[in-house]
Amino acid sequence: MLRKFAVYRPRQIAKFVKTLFKGQFFIAGIGLFRFDNGKVLLPEVEDKQKLDAYKEINGEIAALAVAA
């Protein structure tokens, strides 16, 4: 399933990833991401914006796990 996010909202994306566990999503202006086992997989390291988004979203996923 490919979900498209028009706006970058890390918490909303983290909830989506935690719910589905495996798939991919697209963030407008940033790019395509894949996730597995409820974690976003490492994107191309040369793209700093994607790498920052990856770190922030996985941080939000971890925060959701602690809050639950």
All heavy atoms as TSV, in Angstrom:
chain	resi	resn	atom	element	x	y	z
A	1	MET	N	N	0.846	-1.184	0.000
A	1	MET	CA	C	0.000	0.000	0.000
A	1	MET	C	C	0.889	1.244	0.000
A	1	MET	O	O	1.818	1.340	0.785
A	1	MET	CB	C	-0.878	-0.006	1.249
A	1	MET	CG	C	-1.681	1.242	1.402
A	1	MET	SD	S	-2.684	1.208	2.898
A	1	MET	CE	C	-3.631	2.650	2.619
A	2	LEU	N	N	0.606	2.162	-0.887
A	2	LEU	CA	C	1.357	3.414	-0.956
A	2	LEU	C	C	0.461	4.541	-0.471
A	2	LEU	O	O	-0.576	4.823	-1.070
A	2	LEU	CB	C	1.826	3.700	-2.391
A	2	LEU	CG	C	2.532	5.035	-2.585
A	2	LEU	CD1	C	3.846	5.061	-1.826
A	2	LEU	CD2	C	2.784	5.298	-4.049
A	3	ARG	N	N	0.851	5.162	0.611
A	3	ARG	CA	C	0.105	6.292	1.152
A	3	ARG	C	C	0.863	7.558	0.794
A	3	ARG	O	O	2.084	7.611	0.912
A	3	ARG	CB	C	-0.006	6.140	2.674
A	3	ARG	CG	C	-0.521	7.344	3.415
A	3	ARG	CD	C	-2.031	7.409	3.416
A	3	ARG	NE	N	-2.507	8.655	3.940
A	3	ARG	CZ	C	-2.881	8.867	5.205
A	3	ARG	NH1	N	-2.856	7.888	6.064
A	3	ARG	NH2	N	-3.308	10.049	5.586
A	4	LYS	N	N	0.135	8.571	0.349
A	4	LYS	CA	C	0.752	9.844	-0.005
A	4	LYS	C	C	0.393	10.887	1.047
A	4	LYS	O	O	-0.785	11.098	1.345
A	4	LYS	CB	C	0.269	10.303	-1.381
A	4	LYS	CG	C	0.703	9.366	-2.478
A	4	LYS	CD	C	0.201	9.807	-3.831
A	4	LYS	CE	C	0.626	8.789	-4.874
A	4	LYS	NZ	N	0.087	9.083	-6.188
A	5	PHE	N	N	1.400	11.516	1.607
A	5	PHE	CA	C	1.216	12.590	2.580
A	5	PHE	C	C	1.568	13.904	1.895
A	5	PHE	O	O	2.693	14.091	1.433
A	5	PHE	CB	C	2.124	12.386	3.798
A	5	PHE	CG	C	1.754	11.187	4.628
A	5	PHE	CD1	C	2.388	9.971	4.437
A	5	PHE	CD2	C	0.773	11.274	5.593
A	5	PHE	CE1	C	2.063	8.859	5.196
A	5	PHE	CE2	C	0.428	10.166	6.366
A	5	PHE	CZ	C	1.076	8.963	6.166
A	6	ALA	N	N	0.608	14.810	1.830
A	6	ALA	CA	C	0.830	16.105	1.179
A	6	ALA	C	C	1.649	17.029	2.079
A	6	ALA	O	O	2.374	17.895	1.600
A	6	ALA	CB	C	-0.501	16.754	0.835
A	7	VAL	N	N	1.528	16.827	3.395
A	7	VAL	CA	C	2.228	17.660	4.370
A	7	VAL	C	C	3.042	16.748	5.283
A	7	VAL	O	O	2.565	15.692	5.693
A	7	VAL	CB	C	1.216	18.480	5.206
A	7	VAL	CG1	C	1.920	19.311	6.252
A	7	VAL	CG2	C	0.372	19.362	4.305
A	8	TYR	N	N	4.244	17.148	5.625
A	8	TYR	CA	C	5.114	16.366	6.496
A	8	TYR	C	C	4.699	16.563	7.951
A	8	TYR	O	O	4.913	17.627	8.533
A	8	TYR	CB	C	6.568	16.780	6.277
A	8	TYR	CG	C	7.539	16.117	7.226
A	8	TYR	CD1	C	7.682	14.744	7.233
A	8	TYR	CD2	C	8.302	16.862	8.110
A	8	TYR	CE1	C	8.564	14.121	8.095
A	8	TYR	CE2	C	9.187	16.257	8.963
A	8	TYR	CZ	C	9.312	14.885	8.958
A	8	TYR	OH	O	10.176	14.273	9.818
A	9	ARG	N	N	4.064	15.545	8.524
A	9	ARG	CA	C	3.669	15.537	9.931
A	9	ARG	C	C	4.197	14.235	10.546
A	9	ARG	O	O	3.582	13.176	10.393
A	9	ARG	CB	C	2.154	15.590	10.066
A	9	ARG	CG	C	1.556	16.894	9.625
A	9	ARG	CD	C	0.066	16.940	9.973
A	9	ARG	NE	N	-0.511	18.162	9.477
A	9	ARG	CZ	C	-1.363	18.223	8.458
A	9	ARG	NH1	N	-1.737	17.129	7.843
A	9	ARG	NH2	N	-1.843	19.379	8.058
A	10	PRO	N	N	5.337	14.297	11.234
A	10	PRO	CA	C	5.992	13.079	11.731
A	10	PRO	C	C	5.098	12.196	12.600
A	10	PRO	O	O	5.113	10.973	12.453
A	10	PRO	CB	C	7.174	13.601	12.532
A	10	PRO	CG	C	7.443	14.946	11.977
A	10	PRO	CD	C	6.126	15.483	11.535
A	11	ARG	N	N	4.310	12.770	13.497
A	11	ARG	CA	C	3.474	11.949	14.381
A	11	ARG	C	C	2.397	11.207	13.583
A	11	ARG	O	O	2.132	10.026	13.820
A	11	ARG	CB	C	2.833	12.791	15.474
A	11	ARG	CG	C	2.027	11.923	16.450
A	11	ARG	CD	C	1.695	12.641	17.714
A	11	ARG	NE	N	2.883	13.056	18.425
A	11	ARG	CZ	C	3.359	12.433	19.501
A	11	ARG	NH1	N	2.756	11.381	19.956
A	11	ARG	NH2	N	4.429	12.874	20.100
A	12	GLN	N	N	1.780	11.862	12.629
A	12	GLN	CA	C	0.759	11.222	11.798
A	12	GLN	C	C	1.378	10.072	10.992
A	12	GLN	O	O	0.794	8.989	10.887
A	12	GLN	CB	C	0.139	12.253	10.858
A	12	GLN	CG	C	-0.912	11.669	9.930
A	12	GLN	CD	C	-1.418	12.670	8.903
A	12	GLN	OE1	O	-0.766	13.676	8.649
A	12	GLN	NE2	N	-2.565	12.393	8.338
A	13	ILE	N	N	2.550	10.290	10.445
A	13	ILE	CA	C	3.226	9.255	9.673
A	13	ILE	C	C	3.633	8.097	10.580
A	13	ILE	O	O	3.491	6.929	10.215
A	13	ILE	CB	C	4.446	9.845	8.937
A	13	ILE	CG1	C	3.973	10.900	7.918
A	13	ILE	CG2	C	5.249	8.762	8.240
A	13	ILE	CD1	C	5.060	11.764	7.349
A	14	ALA	N	N	4.090	8.408	11.798
A	14	ALA	CA	C	4.478	7.362	12.751
A	14	ALA	C	C	3.281	6.472	13.092
A	14	ALA	O	O	3.407	5.244	13.158
A	14	ALA	CB	C	5.047	7.993	14.021
A	15	LYS	N	N	2.121	7.062	13.294
A	15	LYS	CA	C	0.915	6.271	13.581
A	15	LYS	C	C	0.557	5.367	12.408
A	15	LYS	O	O	0.165	4.221	12.587
A	15	LYS	CB	C	-0.259	7.191	13.917
A	15	LYS	CG	C	-0.122	7.847	15.264
A	15	LYS	CD	C	-1.292	8.764	15.548
A	15	LYS	CE	C	-1.122	9.473	16.870
A	15	LYS	NZ	N	-2.243	10.389	17.142
A	16	PHE	N	N	0.711	5.876	11.198
A	16	PHE	CA	C	0.448	5.085	9.995
A	16	PHE	C	C	1.395	3.888	9.921
A	16	PHE	O	O	0.975	2.760	9.683
A	16	PHE	CB	C	0.610	5.987	8.763
A	16	PHE	CG	C	0.602	5.256	7.457
A	16	PHE	CD1	C	-0.570	4.764	6.922
A	16	PHE	CD2	C	1.782	5.054	6.749
A	16	PHE	CE1	C	-0.576	4.085	5.703
A	16	PHE	CE2	C	1.791	4.382	5.545
A	16	PHE	CZ	C	0.599	3.898	5.029
A	17	VAL	N	N	2.676	4.129	10.162
A	17	VAL	CA	C	3.685	3.065	10.096
A	17	VAL	C	C	3.425	2.015	11.179
A	17	VAL	O	O	3.490	0.816	10.917
A	17	VAL	CB	C	5.110	3.658	10.222
A	17	VAL	CG1	C	6.150	2.566	10.400
A	17	VAL	CG2	C	5.436	4.506	9.001
A	18	LYS	N	N	3.105	2.442	12.395
A	18	LYS	CA	C	2.848	1.504	13.489
A	18	LYS	C	C	1.617	0.648	13.220
A	18	LYS	O	O	1.558	-0.506	13.617
A	18	LYS	CB	C	2.650	2.252	14.818
A	18	LYS	CG	C	3.896	2.823	15.412
A	18	LYS	CD	C	4.812	1.766	15.947
A	18	LYS	CE	C	4.319	1.261	17.285
A	18	LYS	NZ	N	5.239	0.334	17.908
A	19	THR	N	N	0.648	1.199	12.518
A	19	THR	CA	C	-0.595	0.475	12.237
A	19	THR	C	C	-0.391	-0.610	11.181
A	19	THR	O	O	-0.889	-1.718	11.334
A	19	THR	CB	C	-1.683	1.459	11.757
A	19	THR	OG1	O	-1.878	2.442	12.766
A	19	THR	CG2	C	-2.985	0.746	11.499
A	20	LEU	N	N	0.349	-0.305	10.117
A	20	LEU	CA	C	0.466	-1.241	8.998
A	20	LEU	C	C	1.672	-2.173	9.062
A	20	LEU	O	O	1.640	-3.239	8.468
A	20	LEU	CB	C	0.514	-0.475	7.672
A	20	LEU	CG	C	-0.792	0.175	7.262
A	20	LEU	CD1	C	-0.642	0.829	5.907
A	20	LEU	CD2	C	-1.922	-0.820	7.221
A	21	PHE	N	N	2.743	-1.796	9.747
A	21	PHE	CA	C	3.961	-2.595	9.916
A	21	PHE	C	C	4.808	-2.756	8.660
A	21	PHE	O	O	6.015	-2.815	8.751
A	21	PHE	CB	C	3.662	-3.990	10.481
A	21	PHE	CG	C	3.265	-3.967	11.914
A	21	PHE	CD1	C	1.954	-4.192	12.268
A	21	PHE	CD2	C	4.200	-3.714	12.900
A	21	PHE	CE1	C	1.580	-4.166	13.596
A	21	PHE	CE2	C	3.833	-3.689	14.232
A	21	PHE	CZ	C	2.514	-3.914	14.579
A	22	LYS	N	N	4.212	-2.879	7.463
A	22	LYS	CA	C	5.018	-3.075	6.262
A	22	LYS	C	C	4.366	-2.369	5.080
A	22	LYS	O	O	3.166	-2.465	4.887
A	22	LYS	CB	C	5.164	-4.566	5.950
A	22	LYS	CG	C	6.098	-4.849	4.805
A	22	LYS	CD	C	6.370	-6.318	4.650
A	22	LYS	CE	C	7.384	-6.516	3.549
A	22	LYS	NZ	N	7.945	-7.842	3.562
A	23	GLY	N	N	5.177	-1.674	4.293
A	23	GLY	CA	C	4.658	-0.993	3.117
A	23	GLY	C	C	5.545	0.163	2.724
A	23	GLY	O	O	6.750	0.151	2.990
A	24	GLN	N	N	4.938	1.167	2.125
A	24	GLN	CA	C	5.680	2.348	1.715
A	24	GLN	C	C	4.774	3.565	1.745
A	24	GLN	O	O	3.557	3.444	1.706
A	24	GLN	CB	C	6.302	2.154	0.339
A	24	GLN	CG	C	5.342	1.764	-0.752
A	24	GLN	CD	C	6.076	1.404	-2.035
A	24	GLN	OE1	O	7.293	1.404	-2.102
A	24	GLN	NE2	N	5.319	1.100	-3.070
A	25	PHE	N	N	5.399	4.729	1.836
A	25	PHE	CA	C	4.649	5.983	1.810
A	25	PHE	C	C	5.487	7.039	1.107
A	25	PHE	O	O	6.695	6.909	0.978
A	25	PHE	CB	C	4.242	6.434	3.224
A	25	PHE	CG	C	5.385	6.698	4.158
A	25	PHE	CD1	C	5.956	7.950	4.240
A	25	PHE	CD2	C	5.882	5.687	4.965
A	25	PHE	CE1	C	7.013	8.189	5.109
A	25	PHE	CE2	C	6.928	5.913	5.837
A	25	PHE	CZ	C	7.498	7.171	5.908
A	26	PHE	N	N	4.790	8.076	0.652
A	26	PHE	CA	C	5.426	9.159	-0.091
A	26	PHE	C	C	5.093	10.462	0.610
A	26	PHE	O	O	3.934	10.713	0.944
A	26	PHE	CB	C	4.900	9.189	-1.527
A	26	PHE	CG	C	5.506	10.271	-2.355
A	26	PHE	CD1	C	6.736	10.085	-2.970
A	26	PHE	CD2	C	4.869	11.482	-2.523
A	26	PHE	CE1	C	7.306	11.089	-3.740
A	26	PHE	CE2	C	5.422	12.486	-3.285
A	26	PHE	CZ	C	6.647	12.291	-3.896
A	27	ILE	N	N	6.114	11.296	0.843
A	27	ILE	CA	C	5.909	12.619	1.425
A	27	ILE	C	C	6.212	13.639	0.342
A	27	ILE	O	O	7.312	13.636	-0.231
A	27	ILE	CB	C	6.829	12.860	2.637
A	27	ILE	CG1	C	6.621	11.770	3.690
A	27	ILE	CG2	C	6.569	14.239	3.231
A	27	ILE	CD1	C	7.635	11.811	4.812
A	28	ALA	N	N	5.237	14.488	0.053
A	28	ALA	CA	C	5.408	15.511	-0.984
A	28	ALA	C	C	6.607	16.399	-0.647
A	28	ALA	O	O	6.749	16.869	0.476
A	28	ALA	CB	C	4.146	16.351	-1.108
A	29	GLY	N	N	7.478	16.581	-1.605
A	29	GLY	CA	C	8.650	17.427	-1.436
A	29	GLY	C	C	9.839	16.719	-0.815
A	29	GLY	O	O	10.932	17.283	-0.763
A	30	ILE	N	N	9.644	15.492	-0.316
A	30	ILE	CA	C	10.753	14.758	0.309
A	30	ILE	C	C	11.047	13.477	-0.458
A	30	ILE	O	O	12.187	13.228	-0.831
A	30	ILE	CB	C	10.469	14.460	1.795
A	30	ILE	CG1	C	10.313	15.770	2.565
A	30	ILE	CG2	C	11.587	13.618	2.388
A	30	ILE	CD1	C	9.977	15.616	4.015
A	31	GLY	N	N	10.030	12.642	-0.674
A	31	GLY	CA	C	10.253	11.441	-1.461
A	31	GLY	C	C	9.585	10.200	-0.909
A	31	GLY	O	O	8.769	10.254	0.007
A	32	LEU	N	N	9.969	9.066	-1.456
A	32	LEU	CA	C	9.396	7.763	-1.138
A	32	LEU	C	C	10.181	7.097	-0.012
A	32	LEU	O	O	11.407	7.127	0.000
A	32	LEU	CB	C	9.426	6.864	-2.377
A	32	LEU	CG	C	8.814	5.485	-2.241
A	32	LEU	CD1	C	7.297	5.580	-2.097
A	32	LEU	CD2	C	9.174	4.626	-3.436
A	33	PHE	N	N	9.448	6.496	0.933
A	33	PHE	CA	C	10.043	5.760	2.044
A	33	PHE	C	C	9.419	4.376	2.100
A	33	PHE	O	O	8.264	4.188	1.751
A	33	PHE	CB	C	9.764	6.461	3.379
A	33	PHE	CG	C	10.464	7.775	3.549
A	33	PHE	CD1	C	9.926	8.932	3.025
A	33	PHE	CD2	C	11.652	7.853	4.257
A	33	PHE	CE1	C	10.551	10.149	3.191
A	33	PHE	CE2	C	12.290	9.065	4.422
A	33	PHE	CZ	C	11.745	10.217	3.891
A	34	ARG	N	N	10.181	3.409	2.610
A	34	ARG	CA	C	9.674	2.059	2.843
A	34	ARG	C	C	9.772	1.771	4.330
A	34	ARG	O	O	10.654	2.311	5.011
A	34	ARG	CB	C	10.495	1.045	2.055
A	34	ARG	CG	C	10.237	1.109	0.576
A	34	ARG	CD	C	11.138	0.148	-0.198
A	34	ARG	NE	N	10.789	0.053	-1.602
A	34	ARG	CZ	C	10.903	1.012	-2.492
A	34	ARG	NH1	N	11.338	2.188	-2.132
A	34	ARG	NH2	N	10.564	0.819	-3.750
A	35	PHE	N	N	8.864	0.922	4.818
A	35	PHE	CA	C	8.925	0.544	6.223
A	35	PHE	C	C	8.598	-0.930	6.376
A	35	PHE	O	O	7.920	-1.534	5.556
A	35	PHE	CB	C	7.999	1.414	7.079
A	35	PHE	CG	C	6.542	1.356	6.709
A	35	PHE	CD1	C	5.671	0.501	7.372
A	35	PHE	CD2	C	6.023	2.171	5.719
A	35	PHE	CE1	C	4.329	0.450	7.039
A	35	PHE	CE2	C	4.683	2.133	5.384
A	35	PHE	CZ	C	3.825	1.270	6.048
A	36	ASP	N	N	9.154	-1.511	7.445
A	36	ASP	CA	C	8.967	-2.924	7.743
A	36	ASP	C	C	9.061	-3.099	9.258
A	36	ASP	O	O	9.862	-2.429	9.918
A	36	ASP	CB	C	10.044	-3.746	7.040
A	36	ASP	CG	C	9.722	-5.236	7.017
A	36	ASP	OD1	O	8.596	-5.608	7.389
A	36	ASP	OD2	O	10.599	-6.015	6.621
A	37	ASN	N	N	8.244	-3.978	9.808
A	37	ASN	CA	C	8.201	-4.238	11.250
A	37	ASN	C	C	7.963	-2.966	12.069
A	37	ASN	O	O	8.511	-2.796	13.148
A	37	ASN	CB	C	9.473	-4.935	11.727
A	37	ASN	CG	C	9.550	-6.360	11.248
A	37	ASN	OD1	O	8.525	-7.013	11.062
A	37	ASN	ND2	N	10.750	-6.847	11.039
A	38	GLY	N	N	7.189	-2.053	11.533
A	38	GLY	CA	C	6.851	-0.835	12.264
A	38	GLY	C	C	7.962	0.182	12.357
A	38	GLY	O	O	7.898	1.091	13.172
A	39	LYS	N	N	8.983	0.079	11.523
A	39	LYS	CA	C	10.093	1.034	11.498
A	39	LYS	C	C	10.366	1.459	10.064
A	39	LYS	O	O	10.312	0.647	9.146
A	39	LYS	CB	C	11.376	0.413	12.050
A	39	LYS	CG	C	11.308	0.005	13.491
A	39	LYS	CD	C	11.539	1.185	14.376
A	39	LYS	CE	C	11.554	0.697	15.817
A	39	LYS	NZ	N	11.724	1.734	16.754
A	40	VAL	N	N	10.702	2.729	9.888
A	40	VAL	CA	C	11.059	3.230	8.562
A	40	VAL	C	C	12.466	2.740	8.238
A	40	VAL	O	O	13.371	2.817	9.070
A	40	VAL	CB	C	11.001	4.773	8.530
A	40	VAL	CG1	C	11.408	5.301	7.163
A	40	VAL	CG2	C	9.602	5.264	8.879
A	41	LEU	N	N	12.638	2.206	7.043
A	41	LEU	CA	C	13.938	1.697	6.610
A	41	LEU	C	C	14.822	2.844	6.149
A	41	LEU	O	O	14.338	3.859	5.641
A	41	LEU	CB	C	13.755	0.673	5.486
A	41	LEU	CG	C	12.888	-0.531	5.839
A	41	LEU	CD1	C	12.672	-1.410	4.613
A	41	LEU	CD2	C	13.496	-1.330	6.969
A	42	LEU	N	N	16.116	2.672	6.310
A	42	LEU	CA	C	17.088	3.706	5.973
A	42	LEU	C	C	17.009	4.076	4.493
A	42	LEU	O	O	17.136	3.212	3.627
A	42	LEU	CB	C	18.498	3.210	6.303
A	42	LEU	CG	C	19.625	4.212	6.158
A	42	LEU	CD1	C	19.440	5.354	7.156
A	42	LEU	CD2	C	20.953	3.536	6.395
A	43	PRO	N	N	16.777	5.369	4.197
A	43	PRO	CA	C	16.718	5.814	2.786
A	43	PRO	C	C	18.119	6.049	2.241
A	43	PRO	O	O	19.113	5.776	2.910
A	43	PRO	CB	C	15.943	7.134	2.891
A	43	PRO	CG	C	16.341	7.671	4.232
A	43	PRO	CD	C	16.501	6.448	5.125
A	44	GLU	N	N	18.189	6.615	1.044
A	44	GLU	CA	C	19.480	6.967	0.455
A	44	GLU	C	C	20.170	7.971	1.380
A	44	GLU	O	O	19.621	9.020	1.684
A	44	GLU	CB	C	19.306	7.604	-0.930
A	44	GLU	CG	C	18.614	6.726	-1.942
A	44	GLU	CD	C	17.098	6.794	-1.838
A	44	GLU	OE1	O	16.558	7.845	-1.492
A	44	GLU	OE2	O	16.462	5.769	-2.079
A	45	VAL	N	N	21.346	7.624	1.816
A	45	VAL	CA	C	22.048	8.437	2.810
A	45	VAL	C	C	22.505	9.778	2.240
A	45	VAL	O	O	22.653	10.749	2.963
A	45	VAL	CB	C	23.250	7.646	3.390
A	45	VAL	CG1	C	23.996	8.455	4.423
A	45	VAL	CG2	C	22.763	6.343	3.994
A	46	GLU	N	N	22.704	9.872	0.924
A	46	GLU	CA	C	23.190	11.127	0.346
A	46	GLU	C	C	22.138	12.240	0.341
A	46	GLU	O	O	22.469	13.400	0.155
A	46	GLU	CB	C	23.735	10.918	-1.071
A	46	GLU	CG	C	22.740	10.364	-2.065
A	46	GLU	CD	C	22.670	8.844	-2.088
A	46	GLU	OE1	O	23.400	8.189	-1.361
A	46	GLU	OE2	O	21.848	8.326	-2.849
A	47	ASP	N	N	20.874	11.903	0.573
A	47	ASP	CA	C	19.804	12.906	0.621
A	47	ASP	C	C	19.554	13.286	2.078
A	47	ASP	O	O	18.885	12.578	2.820
A	47	ASP	CB	C	18.532	12.342	-0.022
A	47	ASP	CG	C	17.446	13.388	-0.166
A	47	ASP	OD1	O	17.569	14.476	0.428
A	47	ASP	OD2	O	16.478	13.111	-0.885
A	48	LYS	N	N	20.112	14.420	2.515
A	48	LYS	CA	C	20.036	14.832	3.917
A	48	LYS	C	C	18.601	15.067	4.384
A	48	LYS	O	O	18.247	14.720	5.508
A	48	LYS	CB	C	20.870	16.087	4.151
A	48	LYS	CG	C	20.850	16.521	5.612
A	48	LYS	CD	C	21.936	17.474	5.935
A	48	LYS	CE	C	21.896	18.048	7.318
A	48	LYS	NZ	N	21.264	17.305	8.351
A	49	GLN	N	N	17.752	15.624	3.540
A	49	GLN	CA	C	16.363	15.888	3.931
A	49	GLN	C	C	15.632	14.580	4.225
A	49	GLN	O	O	14.908	14.474	5.203
A	49	GLN	CB	C	15.645	16.669	2.842
A	49	GLN	CG	C	14.252	17.110	3.234
A	49	GLN	CD	C	13.563	17.903	2.138
A	49	GLN	OE1	O	13.947	17.847	0.980
A	49	GLN	NE2	N	12.540	18.637	2.511
A	50	LYS	N	N	15.846	13.561	3.391
A	50	LYS	CA	C	15.229	12.248	3.626
A	50	LYS	C	C	15.787	11.607	4.894
A	50	LYS	O	O	15.052	10.997	5.665
A	50	LYS	CB	C	15.468	11.309	2.438
A	50	LYS	CG	C	14.446	11.432	1.355
A	50	LYS	CD	C	14.698	10.420	0.274
A	50	LYS	CE	C	13.714	9.303	0.366
A	50	LYS	NZ	N	13.749	8.421	-0.807
A	51	LEU	N	N	17.074	11.741	5.105
A	51	LEU	CA	C	17.703	11.160	6.284
A	51	LEU	C	C	17.174	11.812	7.573
A	51	LEU	O	O	16.889	11.118	8.550
A	51	LEU	CB	C	19.218	11.313	6.190
A	51	LEU	CG	C	20.052	10.555	7.211
A	51	LEU	CD1	C	19.777	9.058	7.125
A	51	LEU	CD2	C	21.530	10.827	7.004
A	52	ASP	N	N	17.007	13.122	7.553
A	52	ASP	CA	C	16.455	13.827	8.715
A	52	ASP	C	C	15.015	13.395	8.988
A	52	ASP	O	O	14.624	13.189	10.141
A	52	ASP	CB	C	16.519	15.341	8.512
A	52	ASP	CG	C	17.938	15.881	8.569
A	52	ASP	OD1	O	18.837	15.171	9.075
A	52	ASP	OD2	O	18.158	17.015	8.094
A	53	ALA	N	N	14.220	13.262	7.931
A	53	ALA	CA	C	12.834	12.813	8.090
A	53	ALA	C	C	12.798	11.400	8.650
A	53	ALA	O	O	12.002	11.088	9.542
A	53	ALA	CB	C	12.096	12.881	6.759
A	54	TYR	N	N	13.675	10.522	8.147
A	54	TYR	CA	C	13.774	9.139	8.632
A	54	TYR	C	C	14.043	9.114	10.142
A	54	TYR	O	O	13.371	8.407	10.892
A	54	TYR	CB	C	14.889	8.438	7.854
A	54	TYR	CG	C	15.561	7.287	8.540
A	54	TYR	CD1	C	14.972	6.030	8.560
A	54	TYR	CD2	C	16.794	7.445	9.169
A	54	TYR	CE1	C	15.601	4.962	9.184
A	54	TYR	CE2	C	17.421	6.392	9.783
A	54	TYR	CZ	C	16.822	5.156	9.795
A	54	TYR	OH	O	17.440	4.110	10.417
A	55	LYS	N	N	15.001	9.903	10.592
A	55	LYS	CA	C	15.345	9.939	12.013
A	55	LYS	C	C	14.182	10.461	12.851
A	55	LYS	O	O	13.867	9.917	13.909
A	55	LYS	CB	C	16.568	10.830	12.235
A	55	LYS	CG	C	17.851	10.241	11.703
A	55	LYS	CD	C	18.998	11.215	11.893
A	55	LYS	CE	C	20.266	10.718	11.258
A	55	LYS	NZ	N	21.359	11.699	11.334
A	56	GLU	N	N	13.547	11.515	12.379
A	56	GLU	CA	C	12.452	12.118	13.139
A	56	GLU	C	C	11.239	11.184	13.223
A	56	GLU	O	O	10.640	11.032	14.284
A	56	GLU	CB	C	12.057	13.453	12.512
A	56	GLU	CG	C	11.108	14.244	13.375
A	56	GLU	CD	C	10.870	15.659	12.871
A	56	GLU	OE1	O	11.358	16.003	11.773
A	56	GLU	OE2	O	10.184	16.397	13.581
A	57	ILE	N	N	10.891	10.530	12.140
A	57	ILE	CA	C	9.739	9.623	12.137
A	57	ILE	C	C	10.007	8.415	13.027
A	57	ILE	O	O	9.144	8.028	13.832
A	57	ILE	CB	C	9.382	9.189	10.705
A	57	ILE	CG1	C	8.900	10.386	9.889
A	57	ILE	CG2	C	8.309	8.098	10.730
A	57	ILE	CD1	C	8.830	10.139	8.398
A	58	ASN	N	N	11.194	7.822	12.945
A	58	ASN	CA	C	11.504	6.687	13.817
A	58	ASN	C	C	11.547	7.113	15.280
A	58	ASN	O	O	11.190	6.337	16.170
A	58	ASN	CB	C	12.810	6.008	13.397
A	58	ASN	CG	C	12.591	4.994	12.295
A	58	ASN	OD1	O	11.476	4.523	12.082
A	58	ASN	ND2	N	13.639	4.663	11.586
A	59	GLY	N	N	11.943	8.340	15.558
A	59	GLY	CA	C	11.892	8.871	16.931
A	59	GLY	C	C	10.467	8.969	17.431
A	59	GLY	O	O	10.167	8.645	18.590
A	60	GLU	N	N	9.560	9.421	16.561
A	60	GLU	CA	C	8.138	9.493	16.921
A	60	GLU	C	C	7.547	8.097	17.147
A	60	GLU	O	O	6.733	7.902	18.036
A	60	GLU	CB	C	7.334	10.224	15.841
A	60	GLU	CG	C	7.571	11.709	15.785
A	60	GLU	CD	C	6.996	12.466	16.980
A	60	GLU	OE1	O	6.052	11.967	17.617
A	60	GLU	OE2	O	7.517	13.539	17.277
A	61	ILE	N	N	7.978	7.122	16.346
A	61	ILE	CA	C	7.511	5.740	16.520
A	61	ILE	C	C	7.949	5.229	17.891
A	61	ILE	O	O	7.174	4.610	18.608
A	61	ILE	CB	C	8.039	4.840	15.390
A	61	ILE	CG1	C	7.370	5.221	14.067
A	61	ILE	CG2	C	7.783	3.373	15.704
A	61	ILE	CD1	C	7.992	4.576	12.839
A	62	ALA	N	N	9.187	5.511	18.266
A	62	ALA	CA	C	9.686	5.080	19.567
A	62	ALA	C	C	8.914	5.759	20.691
A	62	ALA	O	O	8.598	5.144	21.708
A	62	ALA	CB	C	11.182	5.387	19.683
A	63	ALA	N	N	8.589	7.038	20.518
A	63	ALA	CA	C	7.811	7.764	21.526
A	63	ALA	C	C	6.412	7.199	21.663
A	63	ALA	O	O	5.878	7.132	22.774
A	63	ALA	CB	C	7.750	9.248	21.171
A	64	LEU	N	N	5.815	6.768	20.549
A	64	LEU	CA	C	4.497	6.132	20.606
A	64	LEU	C	C	4.558	4.822	21.382
A	64	LEU	O	O	3.636	4.486	22.124
A	64	LEU	CB	C	3.960	5.875	19.203
A	64	LEU	CG	C	3.496	7.075	18.400
A	64	LEU	CD1	C	3.147	6.649	16.967
A	64	LEU	CD2	C	2.296	7.724	19.041
A	65	ALA	N	N	5.634	4.071	21.195
A	65	ALA	CA	C	5.787	2.794	21.891
A	65	ALA	C	C	5.921	3.000	23.394
A	65	ALA	O	O	5.393	2.217	24.182
A	65	ALA	CB	C	6.997	2.044	21.344
A	66	VAL	N	N	6.614	4.050	23.811
A	66	VAL	CA	C	6.788	4.346	25.234
A	66	VAL	C	C	5.463	4.807	25.850
A	66	VAL	O	O	5.128	4.437	26.970
A	66	VAL	CB	C	7.882	5.419	25.441
A	66	VAL	CG1	C	7.927	5.908	26.867
A	66	VAL	CG2	C	9.238	4.862	25.016
A	67	ALA	N	N	4.712	5.599	25.101
A	67	ALA	CA	C	3.436	6.130	25.595
A	67	ALA	C	C	2.367	5.058	25.728
A	67	ALA	O	O	1.453	5.176	26.518
A	67	ALA	CB	C	2.949	7.242	24.676
A	68	ALA	N	N	2.472	3.977	24.965
A	68	ALA	CA	C	1.443	2.927	24.976
A	68	ALA	C	C	1.546	2.023	26.169
A	68	ALA	O	O	2.375	1.907	26.921
A	68	ALA	CB	C	1.555	2.097	23.716
